[in-house]
């Protein structure tokens, strides 16, 4: 049986968006980007919610 790994970007106080409804604060620097890519390179399937899927769908083409 495979593992289920759950990951979510949040601020230190636990919020997933700022006061204006944006989550731009999650833009990673190079070190964080490399860590996340390395951690997720073995993942075979990603399951996104509707809003994240819509955000990520730009890379489908």
Secondary structure, DSSP 8 states (H G I E B T S, - for coil): -----------TTS-SS-TTS--GGG---HHHHHHHHHHHTT-------HHHHHHHGGGG-
